């Protein structure tokens, strides 16, 4: 009888726990929806800090709002860049990338800010991430080729330019770069002197005694 009572008690506790968890889930979802709506409204009013705080709370309750939170980070990043607060913009784009690492637009936006700061290495790294996600997109290869050209890395610039021309043989930007790079390679080629033509020794004249 005692064993039956203990088993019944444990089963009752388990059932209560399930009921509680079932009751909490809709409550969390309802709260997340409310926070997300308020965050969207704050975003419309360009109240970026308030929108991010609300959407961060919504995302903590329901991860489906991560995309919306990423979008607001991008909006604030764009506003920061417009106001020339470049480091703040880079930080916001970094937060957006954590939330949506497959979104090529965020890497591209951050690279644009890094280019303004002439931080070519970081911009190059961001475009390399973009190309991993979109390996056959000519415009991304074109832009990376441009950054390599700025860094005077002719070999890699030529390699990316050739990839663009393979995808799009009539791409005007790639064709122009190919001509520039070919001229630079020719100008930088080590000078090899042309060997002088061989000359046969002239016969020694014989003098009569």
C-alpha positions in Angstrom: 0.0 0.0 0.0 2.9 2.4 0.9 4.6 1.7 -2.5 1.4 2.4 -4.3 1.0 5.7 -2.4 4.6 6.8 -3.2 4.2 5.9 -6.9 0.9 7.8 -7.1 2.5 10.9 -5.4 5.4 10.9 -7.9 3.0 10.5 -10.8 0.9 13.4 -9.5 4.0 15.6 -9.2 5.1 14.8 -12.8 1.6 15.6 -14.1 1.6 18.9 -12.3 5.1 19.8 -13.7 3.8 19.0 -17.2 0.7 21.1 -16.7 2.8 24.0 -15.4 5.2 23.8 -18.3 2.3 23.7 -20.7 0.8 26.8 -19.0 4.1 28.7 -19.1 4.8 28.2 -22.8 1.7 30.1 -24.1 2.4 32.8 -21.5 6.0 33.2 -22.7 4.9 33.3 -26.3 2.3 35.9 -25.5 4.8 38.0 -23.7 7.3 37.6 -26.6 4.7 38.7 -29.1 3.9 41.8 -27.0 7.5 42.8 -26.7 8.1 42.2 -30.4 5.1 44.4 -31.4 6.4 47.2 -29.1 9.9 46.8 -30.5 8.6 47.0 -34.1 6.7 50.2 -33.2 9.9 51.7 -31.6 11.8 50.8 -34.7 9.3 52.6 -36.9 9.9 55.7 -34.8 13.6 55.2 -35.1 14.0 54.7 -31.4 16.7 52.2 -32.0 17.9 51.6 -28.4 14.4 51.0 -27.2 13.6 48.7 -30.1 16.7 46.6 -29.6 16.1 46.3 -25.9 12.5 45.1 -26.5 13.4 42.7 -29.3 16.3 41.3 -27.3 13.8 40.4 -24.5 11.4 39.0 -27.1 14.2 36.9 -28.7 15.2 35.5 -25.2 11.6 34.2 -24.8 11.2 33.1 -28.4 14.2 32.8 -30.8 12.0 33.3 -33.9 12.4 37.0 -33.3 16.2 36.9 -33.9 15.7 38.0 -37.5 13.8 41.1 -36.4 16.4 41.9 -33.8 19.1 41.5 -36.4 17.2 43.9 -38.8 17.0 46.6 -36.1 20.8 46.2 -35.3 21.4 46.8 -39.1 19.1 49.8 -39.1 20.9 51.3 -36.2 24.2 50.4 -37.8 23.2 52.2 -40.9 22.1 55.3 -38.9 25.4 55.3 -37.1 27.4 55.1 -40.4 25.3 57.9 -41.8 26.3 60.0 -38.8 29.9 58.9 -39.3 29.9 56.9 -36.0 31.7 54.2 -37.8 32.9 52.1 -34.9 29.4 52.0 -33.4 28.1 50.9 -36.9 30.7 48.1 -37.0 29.7 46.9 -33.5 26.0 46.9 -34.5 26.7 44.9 -37.7 28.7 42.5 -35.6 25.7 41.9 -33.3 23.5 41.3 -36.4 26.0 38.8 -37.8 25.8 36.8 -34.5 22.0 36.6 -34.9 21.9 35.9 -38.6 25.3 34.6 -39.8 23.9 33.4 -43.1 22.8 36.9 -44.2 25.3 38.2 -46.7 23.9 41.7 -46.6 25.2 42.2 -43.1 28.8 41.3 -44.0 28.5 43.6 -47.1 27.2 46.5 -45.0 30.0 46.1 -42.4 32.6 45.9 -45.2 31.3 49.2 -46.6 32.0 50.9 -43.3 35.4 49.2 -43.0 36.3 50.5 -46.4 35.5 54.1 -45.3 38.0 53.5 -42.5 40.4 52.1 -45.1 40.6 48.9 -43.0 41.1 46.8 -46.1 42.1 43.6 -44.3 38.8 43.5 -42.3 36.8 44.4 -45.4 38.6 41.7 -47.3 37.7 39.2 -44.5 34.0 40.1 -44.7 33.9 39.8 -48.5 35.6 36.4 -48.2 32.8 35.3 -45.8 30.2 36.6 -48.3 31.9 34.6 -51.1 31.8 31.4 -49.0 28.0 31.9 -48.8 27.7 33.0 -52.5 30.6 31.6 -54.4 29.2 32.2 -57.9 28.1 35.8 -57.4 30.2 37.9 -59.8 29.7 41.2 -58.0 31.1 40.0 -54.7 34.2 38.5 -56.5 34.5 41.9 -58.3 34.6 43.8 -55.1 37.1 41.5 -53.5 39.3 41.8 -56.6 39.0 45.6 -56.2 40.2 45.4 -52.5 43.1 43.2 -53.5 44.0 45.7 -56.2 44.0 48.5 -53.5 46.3 46.4 -51.4 48.6 45.9 -54.5 48.0 42.1 -54.2 48.0 41.7 -58.0 48.1 37.9 -57.9 44.9 37.5 -55.9 43.2 40.4 -57.7 43.9 38.7 -61.1 42.6 35.4 -59.7 39.3 36.9 -58.6 39.0 39.0 -61.8 39.5 35.8 -63.9 36.7 34.2 -61.9 34.4 37.1 -62.7 35.2 36.9 -66.4 34.5 33.2 -66.4 31.0 33.9 -64.9 30.4 37.0 -66.9 32.8 37.4 -69.9 31.5 40.8 -70.8 31.6 42.3 -67.3 32.9 45.8 -68.0 34.5 46.4 -64.5 36.4 43.1 -64.6 37.6 43.7 -68.2 38.9 47.1 -67.3 40.6 45.7 -64.2 42.1 42.9 -66.2 43.7 45.5 -68.6 45.0 47.5 -65.7 46.5 44.5 -63.9 48.1 43.2 -67.1 49.8 46.6 -67.6 51.0 46.6 -64.0 52.3 43.1 -64.3 54.2 44.0 -67.4 55.6 47.1 -65.8 56.7 45.2 -62.7 58.2 42.3 -64.6 62.0 42.1 -64.1 64.0 43.4 -67.0 65.6 40.6 -69.0 68.3 42.0 -71.3 68.2 40.8 -74.9 71.3 38.7 -75.5 73.7 40.3 -78.1 73.9 38.5 -81.4 76.9 36.2 -81.6 79.7 37.5 -83.8 82.2 35.4 -85.5 85.8 36.6 -85.0 87.2 38.3 -88.1 90.2 36.5 -89.6 93.6 37.9 -88.7 95.0 39.7 -91.7 98.3 38.4 -93.0 101.0 40.9 -93.6 103.5 40.3 -96.4 107.0 40.6 -95.3 
